[in-house]
Amino acid sequence: MKRAAVLVLLALTVLGVALLSFPQTRAVTATITLTIPAALELQLSSMRSDLYLASGTSPQTAISLRVGTNDWPLDLRLSLLPSSLESPLAFEFHLCVEGEVRPSLSWTRIPVMLLSPPVLLPSPGWTSYTLSVRATAQDDTAPGIYVQILRMILRSTSGLVEIRDISVPVTVLPSVPGNTSPAGGQGGIGALEPVDFEADILEECEQVLIITWEGVTVVNSDCLPCEATDSE
């Protein structure tokens, strides 16, 4: 028993000396990696924007949008979705940071079923923009309402995509005679060329239509034979 007690005491002594030989403090270094996923969000002030125009005019409308992202730069492209009827209207756009003053604005054509050239949005975080869109109608465009769908496509560096469709109903107003100034608002009514009424006034106001196999002829009543005049 005494020998066992001595062995146990000897073992405890060796263990204590070994523990004392280790340093009192030890530095520990750890690396922590945090991954923030890429995010992209698009907010629009409205999903519809109306335009009113007369043939030959180019009214425009402004659409406010906010873009939030941590994955920049972004690029914006626009396209027109095809309608059931061939549209006689042409659309253009330009984009700028809200409140930014640009003396010269370059308009970019919006193609149908194709993507416009990209517009870079380099600002990180939340940024407000103003998207201006204008429409032009051909001179012989018939009055009526032409509904066009404008598609916006935002794409980030990592490939995030946001798509929004904006309805743009365009009301083509009928032309009015006279030298009428354009009405207030976005489009107004376009003025026609002034008419020289003095050159068109006939000496005799009363006229008669003569319908024959050869066609229709308009003559003054004084030029008719007596028999034709008496028959009226």
KAJO-V878122 format. One record per pair of residues at least 24 apart in sequence whose ideal C-beta (glycine too) atoms are under 8 Angstrom apart, sorted by the first residue. I is the first residue (numbers start at 0). J is the second residue. D is the distance in Angstrom with one decimal. If there is no record, write none. Layout:
<<I/J/D> <I/J/D>>
This chain:
<<35/69/6.7> <37/68/7.8> <37/69/6.4> <37/70/3.8> <37/155/6.4> <37/157/4.7> <37/159/5.8> <38/67/7.4> <38/68/6.3> <38/69/5.6> <38/70/6.8> <38/159/7.6> <39/66/7.7> <39/67/7.5> <39/68/4.6> <39/70/6.2> <39/73/7.4> <39/153/6.6> <39/155/5.0> <39/159/4.2> <39/160/7.8> <39/161/5.6> <40/66/7.3> <40/67/4.5> <40/68/7.1> <40/161/7.2> <41/65/7.5> <41/66/5.7> <41/151/7.6> <41/153/5.6> <41/161/4.4> <41/163/6.1> <42/66/7.8> <42/67/7.8> <43/163/5.9> <43/165/7.2> <45/165/7.8> <46/163/7.4> <46/164/7.5> <46/165/5.8> <46/166/6.6> <47/165/6.9> <47/166/4.6> <47/167/7.6> <47/168/7.4> <48/132/7.0> <48/165/6.3> <48/166/7.6> <48/167/5.5> <49/167/7.5> <49/168/5.3> <49/169/7.8> <49/170/7.1> <49/185/7.8> <50/134/5.3> <50/167/6.5> <50/168/7.4> <50/169/4.6> <50/170/7.1> <50/185/5.9> <50/186/6.1> <51/169/7.8> <51/170/4.9> <51/172/6.3> <51/184/6.1> <51/185/5.5> <51/186/3.6> <51/187/7.2> <52/134/6.2> <52/135/7.9> <52/136/5.7> <52/169/6.6> <52/170/7.5> <52/171/6.1> <52/172/6.9> <52/185/7.7> <52/186/3.7> <52/187/7.9> <52/189/7.9> <53/136/7.5> <53/171/7.1> <53/172/4.9> <53/173/7.9> <53/174/6.2> <53/181/7.5> <53/186/6.6> <53/187/6.9> <53/188/5.2> <53/189/3.2> <54/136/5.2> <54/137/6.7> <54/138/4.9> <54/139/7.0> <54/140/5.0> <54/171/6.8> <54/174/6.6> <54/189/6.2> <55/135/8.0> <55/136/6.9> <55/137/7.9> <55/138/5.2> <55/189/5.7> <56/135/7.5> <56/136/7.2> <56/181/7.3> <56/186/6.1> <56/187/7.2> <56/189/5.1> <57/133/5.2> <57/134/6.9> <57/135/4.6> <58/133/6.5> <58/134/6.7> <58/185/4.4> <58/186/3.8> <58/187/7.5> <59/131/5.6> <59/132/6.3> <59/133/3.5> <59/134/7.7> <59/185/7.2> <60/131/7.3> <60/132/5.6> <60/133/7.6> <60/167/7.7> <60/185/6.2> <61/129/5.5> <61/130/7.1> <61/131/5.2> <61/132/7.9> <62/129/7.4> <62/130/4.5> <62/131/7.8> <62/132/6.8> <62/165/6.7> <63/97/6.8> <63/127/6.7> <63/128/7.5> <63/129/6.0> <63/130/7.8> <64/127/7.4> <64/128/5.3> <64/129/7.9> <64/130/6.0> <64/151/8.0> <65/125/6.0> <65/126/7.1> <65/127/5.1> <65/128/7.5> <66/120/6.2> <66/122/7.9> <66/125/7.3> <66/126/5.6> <66/128/6.6> <66/153/6.8> <67/124/6.7> <67/125/4.3> <67/126/7.8> <68/123/6.7> <68/124/7.6> <68/155/6.0> <68/159/7.7> <69/123/6.6> <69/124/7.7> <70/155/4.1> <70/156/5.5> <70/157/5.2> <70/159/6.1> <71/120/7.3> <71/121/6.1> <71/122/7.1> <71/123/4.8> <71/155/7.0> <71/156/6.6> <72/119/5.4> <72/120/6.5> <72/121/4.4> <72/156/6.5> <73/119/7.2> <73/120/4.2> <73/121/7.8> <73/153/5.7> <73/154/6.7> <73/155/5.4> <73/156/7.7> <74/117/3.8> <74/118/6.6> <74/119/5.6> <74/120/7.0> <74/153/7.6> <74/154/5.6> <75/117/6.8> <75/118/4.6> <75/120/6.0> <75/151/6.8> <75/152/7.2> <75/153/5.6> <76/114/4.4> <76/115/5.4> <76/116/7.6> <76/117/5.5> <76/118/7.5> <76/151/7.9> <76/152/4.8> <76/154/7.6> <77/107/7.9> <77/109/5.0> <77/114/7.5> <77/115/4.7> <77/149/6.4> <77/150/6.8> <77/151/5.9> <77/152/7.4> <78/109/6.7> <78/110/6.4> <78/111/7.4> <78/112/6.8> <78/113/6.3> <78/114/5.3> <78/115/6.7> <78/149/7.9> <78/150/4.8> <78/152/7.2> <79/109/5.4> <79/110/6.8> <79/111/4.5> <79/112/7.4> <79/147/6.1> <79/148/7.0> <79/149/6.3> <79/150/7.3> <80/111/7.8> <80/112/7.6> <80/147/7.8> <80/148/4.1> <80/149/7.9> <80/150/5.8> <80/164/7.3> <81/111/5.9> <81/112/5.8> <82/145/7.6> <82/146/6.8> <82/147/6.5> <82/148/7.5> <86/111/7.9> <86/145/5.6> <86/147/6.2> <87/136/6.2> <87/137/4.9> <87/139/7.9> <87/140/4.5> <87/141/8.0> <87/145/7.5> <88/134/5.1> <88/135/6.8> <88/136/5.5> <88/140/7.4> <88/145/5.8> <88/147/6.7> <88/169/5.8> <89/134/7.0> <89/135/4.7> <90/132/6.3> <90/133/7.2> <90/134/5.4> <90/135/7.9> <90/147/6.9> <90/149/7.2> <90/167/7.6> <91/132/7.3> <91/133/5.4> <91/135/7.7> <92/130/6.3> <92/131/6.4> <92/132/4.9> <92/133/7.6> <93/130/8.0> <93/131/5.4> <94/118/5.3> <94/120/7.9> <94/128/5.7> <94/129/7.2> <94/130/5.3> <94/131/7.6> <95/128/6.9> <95/129/5.8> <95/131/7.9> <96/122/7.2> <96/126/6.6> <96/127/7.2> <96/128/5.9> <96/129/7.7> <97/127/3.9> <97/128/5.9> <97/129/5.1> <98/127/7.8> <104/131/7.6> <106/133/7.0> <109/149/7.1> <114/152/7.0> <120/153/7.7> <132/167/6.8> <134/167/7.5> <134/169/5.4> <136/169/7.6> <136/171/5.5> <140/171/5.3> <141/171/7.1> <142/171/5.2> <142/172/6.3> <142/173/4.2> <143/170/7.7> <143/171/5.8> <144/168/5.7> <144/169/7.1> <144/170/5.2> <144/171/7.7> <145/169/4.7> <145/170/8.0> <145/171/6.7> <207/231/7.8>>
